[in-house]
């Protein structure tokens, strides 16, 4: 029997505390990518019982990550290469996620990775003061530390939805 080691590591190249949180974010993504590795591409756009499609959830995960990075943490406009990855809004008029259809798994995975690469790039030079300095927005104040906590929570939530869809659609 192989004994597993269940512990949180530090993502190399980051301040230790920041690196632990980013390792958690990367670990959630790792499990999403593992599940997607053998996904039948025909299942990406399929909806079940009025739920979102896997493709729509992948698009949403990437867009929310980009939004928290650029709007809250960096407080700037999206970089052109990232903006070009999001040709649709996130939500329809009734508040539900837009149905993102007709994209390949490779397109979805590229979008997720491009946004994550930007996030890691911007957090690489962050020190503990910046990590805990609130960004003051109109409706709330938020620290980069809380943003990463939220992104871990957000992706883990949608990971569960994706896993349930994969299980029920296969």
C-alpha positions as CSV (number, residue, x, y, z in Angstrom):
1,X,0.0,0.0,0.0
2,X,1.3,3.4,-0.9
3,X,1.0,5.9,1.9
4,X,-0.1,9.4,0.8
5,X,1.3,12.5,2.3
6,X,-1.5,15.0,2.8
7,X,0.0,18.4,3.5
8,X,-0.1,21.9,2.1
9,X,3.1,22.8,0.3
10,X,4.6,26.2,-0.7
11,X,4.4,27.1,-4.4
12,X,8.1,27.7,-5.2
13,X,9.2,31.3,-5.9
14,X,6.6,33.0,-3.7
15,X,6.7,34.4,-0.1
16,X,5.9,31.3,2.0
17,X,2.5,32.3,3.2
18,X,1.4,33.5,-0.2
19,X,2.9,30.4,-1.7
20,X,0.8,28.1,0.5
21,X,-2.4,29.8,-0.6
22,X,-1.4,29.7,-4.2
23,X,-0.5,26.0,-3.9
24,X,-4.0,25.4,-2.7
25,X,-5.4,27.3,-5.7
26,X,-3.2,25.2,-8.0
27,X,-4.2,22.0,-6.3
28,X,-7.9,22.7,-6.9
29,X,-7.1,23.4,-10.6
30,X,-5.0,20.2,-10.8
31,X,-8.0,18.1,-9.9
32,X,-10.1,19.9,-12.5
33,X,-7.5,19.3,-15.2
34,X,-7.2,15.6,-14.2
35,X,-11.0,15.1,-14.6
36,X,-10.9,17.0,-18.0
37,X,-8.0,14.9,-19.4
38,X,-10.2,12.1,-20.7
39,X,-13.5,14.0,-21.1
40,X,-15.5,13.2,-24.2
41,X,-15.5,16.6,-26.1
42,X,-19.2,16.1,-26.9
43,X,-20.1,16.6,-23.3
44,X,-18.7,20.1,-23.0
45,X,-21.8,21.9,-24.3
46,X,-24.4,19.5,-23.0
47,X,-26.8,20.7,-20.3
48,X,-28.6,18.4,-17.9
49,X,-31.8,19.2,-16.0
50,X,-31.4,22.9,-16.5
51,X,-27.9,23.0,-15.1
52,X,-24.9,24.8,-16.6
53,X,-22.8,23.0,-19.2
54,X,-19.2,22.0,-18.3
55,X,-18.0,24.5,-20.9
56,X,-20.0,27.3,-19.4
57,X,-18.6,26.5,-15.9
58,X,-15.0,26.4,-17.2
59,X,-15.5,29.8,-18.9
60,X,-17.1,31.2,-15.7
61,X,-14.2,30.0,-13.6
62,X,-11.6,31.7,-15.8
63,X,-13.6,34.9,-16.1
64,X,-14.2,35.3,-12.4
65,X,-10.5,34.7,-11.7
66,X,-9.5,37.3,-14.3
67,X,-12.1,39.7,-12.9
68,X,-10.8,39.4,-9.3
69,X,-7.2,39.8,-10.4
70,X,-7.7,42.8,-12.6
71,X,-10.6,44.7,-10.9
72,X,-9.9,44.0,-7.2
73,X,-6.2,43.2,-6.9
74,X,-4.5,45.2,-9.7
75,X,-7.3,47.8,-10.0
76,X,-6.7,48.1,-13.7
77,X,-8.2,47.2,-17.1
78,X,-7.7,43.6,-18.4
79,X,-4.6,43.2,-20.4
80,X,-5.4,42.9,-24.1
81,X,-4.5,39.2,-24.4
82,X,-6.7,38.3,-21.5
83,X,-9.6,40.5,-22.6
84,X,-9.6,38.7,-26.0
85,X,-10.3,35.4,-24.3
86,X,-13.7,36.6,-23.1
87,X,-16.0,37.3,-26.0
88,X,-19.2,36.8,-24.0
89,X,-20.4,38.3,-20.8
90,X,-20.6,36.0,-17.8
91,X,-24.3,36.2,-17.1
92,X,-27.5,36.6,-19.1
93,X,-30.2,39.2,-18.2
94,X,-31.9,36.8,-15.8
95,X,-28.7,36.4,-13.8
96,X,-27.9,32.9,-14.9
97,X,-24.5,31.9,-16.4
98,X,-24.4,32.4,-20.2
99,X,-24.3,29.2,-22.2
100,X,-20.9,29.0,-23.7
101,X,-21.0,26.6,-26.6
102,X,-19.0,25.6,-29.6
103,X,-15.5,25.8,-28.0
104,X,-13.1,23.0,-27.8
105,X,-11.7,21.6,-24.6
106,X,-8.3,23.0,-25.7
107,X,-9.8,26.5,-25.9
108,X,-11.3,26.3,-22.4
109,X,-8.0,24.9,-21.0
110,X,-6.0,27.6,-22.7
111,X,-8.2,30.3,-21.2
112,X,-7.9,28.9,-17.7
113,X,-4.1,28.6,-18.0
114,X,-3.6,32.1,-19.5
115,X,-5.5,33.7,-16.7
116,X,-3.7,31.6,-14.1
117,X,-0.3,32.4,-15.6
118,X,-1.2,36.2,-15.3
119,X,-2.3,35.7,-11.7
120,X,0.8,33.9,-10.7
121,X,3.0,36.4,-12.5
122,X,1.4,39.3,-10.6
123,X,1.5,37.6,-7.2
124,X,5.1,36.5,-7.6
125,X,6.5,39.9,-6.6
126,X,3.9,40.5,-3.9
127,X,5.2,41.0,-0.4
128,X,3.2,40.4,2.8
129,X,2.3,44.1,3.2
130,X,0.8,44.2,-0.3
131,X,-0.9,40.8,0.3
132,X,-2.7,42.2,3.3
133,X,-3.3,45.8,2.0
134,X,-7.0,46.4,1.4
135,X,-8.0,47.6,-2.1
136,X,-10.7,50.2,-1.6
137,X,-13.6,49.7,-4.0
138,X,-16.9,51.5,-4.0
139,X,-18.9,48.7,-2.4
140,X,-16.2,46.9,-0.3
141,X,-12.6,46.8,0.7
142,X,-10.7,43.6,-0.1
143,X,-7.2,42.2,0.3
144,X,-5.3,40.0,-2.2
145,X,-5.2,37.4,0.6
146,X,-9.1,37.3,0.7
147,X,-9.2,37.2,-3.2
148,X,-7.1,34.1,-3.3
149,X,-9.2,32.5,-0.5
150,X,-12.3,33.3,-2.5
151,X,-10.9,31.9,-5.7
152,X,-10.0,28.6,-4.0
153,X,-13.6,28.4,-2.7
154,X,-15.1,29.5,-6.0
155,X,-13.2,27.0,-8.1
156,X,-13.7,24.1,-5.6
157,X,-17.5,24.8,-5.7
158,X,-17.7,24.7,-9.5
159,X,-15.3,21.7,-9.6
160,X,-17.9,19.8,-7.6
161,X,-20.6,20.8,-10.2
162,X,-18.3,19.8,-13.1
163,X,-17.6,16.4,-11.4
164,X,-21.3,15.8,-10.9
165,X,-22.0,16.6,-14.5
166,X,-19.3,14.3,-15.8
167,X,-20.6,11.5,-13.6
168,X,-24.2,12.0,-14.8
169,X,-23.5,12.6,-18.4
170,X,-21.2,9.7,-19.1
